[in-house]
Amino acid sequence: MKAVGVTLIVAGILMMVFRQVGFTQEKKIVDAGPIQISRKEDKTISWPVYAGGLAVVAGVVVLMVGRKKM
């Protein structure tokens, strides 16, 4: 329980600091024997700031529930 709570808190803080993640994806267009044509696409995944806040709150709640059971 403690590990899940700490993980949620750390992930939530990182989500509030880094509001989006960008990466490059390579797609094959044509693969005909020795001829290969591919294309690189830039992708971005973004989330609202309050999602990170909710993750932090959920982590704190998980930690508190875990302490009450002990």
TIRO-2110 file (N, C-alpha, C; in Angstrom, 1 decimal):
// TIRO-2110
0.8, -1.2, 0.0, N, 1, A
0.0, 0.0, 0.0, CA, 1, A
0.9, 1.3, 0.0, C, 1, A
1.9, 1.2, 0.8, N, 2, A
2.8, 2.4, 0.9, CA, 2, A
3.5, 2.7, -0.4, C, 2, A
3.9, 1.6, -1.1, N, 3, A
4.6, 1.8, -2.4, CA, 3, A
3.6, 2.4, -3.4, C, 3, A
2.4, 2.0, -3.4, N, 4, A
1.4, 2.5, -4.4, CA, 4, A
1.1, 4.0, -4.1, C, 4, A
1.0, 4.3, -2.8, N, 5, A
0.7, 5.7, -2.4, CA, 5, A
1.9, 6.6, -2.8, C, 5, A
3.1, 6.2, -2.6, N, 6, A
4.3, 7.0, -2.9, CA, 6, A
4.4, 7.2, -4.4, C, 6, A
4.2, 6.1, -5.1, N, 7, A
4.2, 6.1, -6.6, CA, 7, A
3.2, 7.1, -7.2, C, 7, A
2.0, 7.1, -6.6, N, 8, A
1.0, 8.0, -7.1, CA, 8, A
1.4, 9.5, -6.8, C, 8, A
1.9, 9.7, -5.6, N, 9, A
2.4, 11.1, -5.3, CA, 9, A
3.5, 11.6, -6.2, C, 9, A
4.5, 10.7, -6.4, N, 10, A
5.6, 11.1, -7.3, CA, 10, A
5.1, 11.3, -8.8, C, 10, A
4.2, 10.4, -9.2, N, 11, A
3.7, 10.5, -10.6, CA, 11, A
2.8, 11.8, -10.7, C, 11, A
2.1, 12.1, -9.7, N, 12, A
1.2, 13.3, -9.7, CA, 12, A
2.1, 14.6, -9.8, C, 12, A
3.2, 14.6, -9.0, N, 13, A
4.1, 15.8, -9.0, CA, 13, A
4.7, 15.9, -10.4, C, 13, A
5.2, 14.8, -10.9, N, 14, A
5.8, 14.9, -12.3, CA, 14, A
4.7, 15.3, -13.3, C, 14, A
3.5, 14.9, -13.2, N, 15, A
2.4, 15.3, -14.1, CA, 15, A
2.2, 16.8, -14.0, C, 15, A
2.3, 17.4, -12.8, N, 16, A
2.1, 18.8, -12.7, CA, 16, A
3.3, 19.6, -13.2, C, 16, A
4.5, 19.1, -13.1, N, 17, A
5.6, 19.8, -13.7, CA, 17, A
5.7, 19.6, -15.2, C, 17, A
5.6, 18.4, -15.7, N, 18, A
5.7, 18.2, -17.1, CA, 18, A
4.3, 17.9, -17.6, C, 18, A
3.7, 18.9, -18.3, N, 19, A
2.3, 18.9, -18.7, CA, 19, A
2.1, 18.1, -19.9, C, 19, A
3.1, 17.7, -20.6, N, 20, A
3.0, 16.9, -21.8, CA, 20, A
4.3, 16.1, -22.1, C, 20, A
4.1, 15.1, -22.9, N, 21, A
5.2, 14.2, -23.3, CA, 21, A
5.2, 14.1, -24.8, C, 21, A
6.4, 14.3, -25.4, N, 22, A
6.5, 14.2, -26.8, CA, 22, A
7.4, 13.1, -27.2, C, 22, A
7.0, 12.4, -28.3, N, 23, A
7.9, 11.4, -28.8, CA, 23, A
7.7, 11.3, -30.3, C, 23, A
8.6, 10.5, -31.0, N, 24, A
8.6, 10.3, -32.4, CA, 24, A
8.3, 8.9, -32.7, C, 24, A
7.3, 8.7, -33.6, N, 25, A
6.9, 7.3, -34.0, CA, 25, A
7.2, 7.1, -35.4, C, 25, A
7.8, 6.0, -35.8, N, 26, A
8.2, 5.7, -37.1, CA, 26, A
7.2, 4.7, -37.7, C, 26, A
6.5, 5.0, -38.8, N, 27, A
5.6, 4.1, -39.4, CA, 27, A
6.1, 3.7, -40.8, C, 27, A
5.9, 2.4, -41.1, N, 28, A
6.3, 1.9, -42.4, CA, 28, A
5.2, 2.1, -43.4, C, 28, A
5.5, 2.8, -44.5, N, 29, A
4.5, 3.1, -45.5, CA, 29, A
4.5, 1.9, -46.5, C, 29, A
5.7, 1.6, -47.0, N, 30, A
5.8, 0.6, -48.0, CA, 30, A
6.9, -0.4, -47.6, C, 30, A
6.7, -1.7, -47.7, N, 31, A
7.7, -2.7, -47.4, CA, 31, A
7.6, -3.7, -48.5, C, 31, A
8.3, -3.4, -49.6, N, 32, A
8.3, -4.3, -50.8, CA, 32, A
9.7, -4.8, -51.0, C, 32, A
10.0, -5.9, -50.3, N, 33, A
11.3, -6.5, -50.5, CA, 33, A
12.4, -5.6, -50.0, C, 33, A
13.4, -5.3, -50.9, N, 34, A
14.5, -4.4, -50.5, CA, 34, A
14.1, -2.9, -50.4, C, 34, A
12.9, -2.6, -50.9, N, 35, A
12.5, -1.2, -50.8, CA, 35, A
11.6, -1.0, -49.6, C, 35, A
12.0, 0.0, -48.8, N, 36, A
11.3, 0.3, -47.6, CA, 36, A
11.1, 1.8, -47.5, C, 36, A
9.9, 2.2, -47.4, N, 37, A
9.6, 3.7, -47.2, CA, 37, A
8.9, 3.8, -45.8, C, 37, A
9.5, 4.7, -45.0, N, 38, A
8.9, 4.9, -43.7, CA, 38, A
8.7, 6.4, -43.5, C, 38, A
7.9, 6.8, -42.5, N, 39, A
7.6, 8.1, -42.2, CA, 39, A
7.7, 8.3, -40.7, C, 39, A
8.3, 9.4, -40.3, N, 40, A
8.4, 9.7, -38.8, CA, 40, A
7.3, 10.7, -38.5, C, 40, A
6.6, 10.4, -37.4, N, 41, A
5.5, 11.3, -37.0, CA, 41, A
5.8, 11.8, -35.5, C, 41, A
5.7, 13.1, -35.3, N, 42, A
5.9, 13.6, -33.9, CA, 42, A
4.5, 13.5, -33.2, C, 42, A
4.5, 12.9, -32.1, N, 43, A
3.3, 12.7, -31.3, CA, 43, A
3.5, 13.4, -30.0, C, 43, A
2.4, 13.9, -29.4, N, 44, A
2.4, 14.6, -28.1, CA, 44, A
1.2, 14.1, -27.3, C, 44, A
1.5, 13.7, -26.1, N, 45, A
0.4, 13.3, -25.2, CA, 45, A
0.4, 14.4, -24.1, C, 45, A
-0.8, 15.0, -23.9, N, 46, A
-0.9, 16.1, -22.9, CA, 46, A
-2.1, 15.8, -21.9, C, 46, A
-2.0, 16.3, -20.7, N, 47, A
-3.0, 16.1, -19.7, CA, 47, A
-3.2, 17.4, -19.0, C, 47, A
-4.4, 17.7, -18.4, N, 48, A
-4.6, 18.9, -17.6, CA, 48, A
-3.8, 18.8, -16.3, C, 48, A
-3.5, 20.0, -15.7, N, 49, A
-2.8, 20.1, -14.5, CA, 49, A
-3.5, 19.4, -13.3, C, 49, A
-4.8, 19.6, -13.3, N, 50, A
-5.6, 19.0, -12.2, CA, 50, A
-5.5, 17.5, -12.1, C, 50, A
-5.2, 16.8, -13.2, N, 51, A
-5.0, 15.4, -13.2, CA, 51, A
-3.8, 15.0, -12.3, C, 51, A
-2.7, 15.8, -12.4, N, 52, A
-1.6, 15.5, -11.5, CA, 52, A
-2.0, 15.8, -10.0, C, 52, A
-2.8, 16.8, -9.8, N, 53, A
-3.3, 17.1, -8.4, CA, 53, A
-4.1, 16.0, -7.9, C, 53, A
-5.0, 15.4, -8.7, N, 54, A
-5.8, 14.3, -8.3, CA, 54, A
-5.0, 13.1, -8.0, C, 54, A
-3.9, 12.9, -8.7, N, 55, A
-3.0, 11.7, -8.5, CA, 55, A
-2.3, 11.9, -7.1, C, 55, A
-1.9, 13.1, -6.8, N, 56, A
-1.3, 13.4, -5.5, CA, 56, A
-2.3, 13.2, -4.4, C, 56, A
-3.5, 13.7, -4.5, N, 57, A
-4.5, 13.5, -3.5, CA, 57, A
-4.8, 12.0, -3.3, C, 57, A
-4.9, 11.3, -4.4, N, 58, A
-5.2, 9.8, -4.3, CA, 58, A
-4.0, 9.1, -3.6, C, 58, A
-2.8, 9.5, -3.9, N, 59, A
-1.6, 8.9, -3.2, CA, 59, A
-1.7, 9.2, -1.7, C, 59, A
-2.0, 10.4, -1.3, N, 60, A
-2.1, 10.7, 0.1, CA, 60, A
-3.2, 9.9, 0.8, C, 60, A
-4.4, 9.7, 0.1, N, 61, A
-5.5, 8.9, 0.6, CA, 61, A
-5.0, 7.5, 0.8, C, 61, A
-4.3, 6.9, -0.2, N, 62, A
-3.9, 5.5, -0.1, CA, 62, A
-2.9, 5.4, 1.1, C, 62, A
-2.0, 6.3, 1.3, N, 63, A
-1.1, 6.3, 2.4, CA, 63, A
-1.9, 6.3, 3.7, C, 63, A
-2.9, 7.2, 3.8, N, 64, A
-3.6, 7.3, 5.1, CA, 64, A
-4.4, 6.0, 5.4, C, 64, A
-5.0, 5.4, 4.4, N, 65, A
-5.8, 4.2, 4.5, CA, 65, A
-4.9, 3.1, 4.9, C, 65, A
-3.7, 3.0, 4.3, N, 66, A
-2.7, 2.0, 4.7, CA, 66, A
-2.2, 2.1, 6.1, C, 66, A
-2.1, 3.3, 6.6, N, 67, A
-1.7, 3.5, 8.0, CA, 67, A
-2.8, 3.1, 9.0, C, 67, A
-4.0, 3.4, 8.7, N, 68, A
-5.1, 3.0, 9.6, CA, 68, A
-5.3, 1.5, 9.8, C, 68, A
-4.9, 0.8, 8.7, N, 69, A
-5.1, -0.7, 8.8, CA, 69, A
-4.0, -1.3, 9.7, C, 69, A
-2.9, -0.6, 9.9, N, 70, A
-1.8, -1.2, 10.7, CA, 70, A
-2.0, -1.0, 12.1, C, 70, A
END
